[in-house]
Amino acid sequence: MKVKDLRKQSGTDWERLSTMTVKDIDFSDNQELTEDFFAHATLRMPEAKKAVSLRIDPDVLEWYKTNGPGYQTRINAVLRMYMQAKSGSTRRTPTRRHIRKSGTLKK
């Protein structure tokens, strides 16, 4: 989907948004990030995806592609929901690797 198409469907005032500066943005509901926050923060990296060759019917693939960028992510999400339904799993996201401030990995 092109940006032009999104503007037709959106209720956003794109004209006002395009002229806004940082001073015009209300940050009052954002929590201030203090030194304490960063001292206890952990970087969470998503687990790497695995590249595979998958045979999909042409019409199915075309349907996913016509819904815009991210079609492979959407296919993965559908496969994950199917897997969870069949296995009874409630885990919503794949395992994530955590990187401590020191740069070492923890699971």
N, C-alpha and C positions, 0 to 999 in steps of 0.2 A: 504494500500500500504506500503510495506516495504521500509526502508531507502535504501537498495541495489537497489530496483527498481527505486527510485527517482534519484539516481546517474546516471543511464543509460539515463534518459530523460533530465537531467539538463545540462546546458552549464557551470555550475560552475566548477572551477578548485579545486576540493576537496583536492587534494594533497597539493597545495599551502595553501589553507584555513586551513588545519589541522596543518600546521607548523607555522602559523601566531601567533604573540604575540600582546599584546595591543599596543606596540610601532609601530607596522606595520600598524595599522589602521588609516586612514585619517579622523579625526574628524572636519576638518576645516569648513564643511558646517553645523555643529550642533551649534545651539545657546547655549551660556553659560547660565546655570541656576543660577541666582543670588538670593540673599536673597529677593529681591523685588518680584521675580517670586513666591517663596514659600509663601510669606506673602499674596499673592492674590490667591493662588491656592485653588481649591476645589476638594475634592475627589468625584468621580462619581462612584457609585455602580450600577450595572445593577439590574433591578427589578427581583426578584426571579421568576423562572419558576414554573409552577404548574404541579405536577405529575398527569397524567391521564392514564386510561386504554383505549386504542384505538384499535379497530378491523381493521386490514389492511390485504388485500389479501397477501398470502404467497409470491407470485412472486414479488409483489411490495416491500415488506419488504426486501426480499433477494437482489433485485436490489440495493436498498439504501445501504445495508450492504456491498455489494461487492465493492462499491466505497470508502471504507475505513472508518476509525474512523470519528465520527462527523455526522453519518447518522441521528440521532435524530435532530440535529441542522439544517441539510439540509431539513428534512421534515418540521420542524417549519418554515423555510424560505419560502418554497413553499406555505404552508398554509397562511402565512402572506401576500405574494404577491397576492394570490387569494382573501383574505379578502379585501385588499386594492383596487383591481380591481373592486370588487363588490360594495364596499362602496364609491368609489371615493376618498378615503383617500390618501393623499400624505405623511403622516407621515411614515418615514422609520424605526424608531427604537422605541421599547417600552419605556414607561415613565421610567426615571431614578431617583433614589433617590440621593440627593446631601448631603454630610456630610461636615459641616463646620469644620474649624480647632478646634473649641471648642468641637466638637464631637456631636453637635445637628443636627438633620435632618432638611432639608428644601426641599420643593417641587418646 
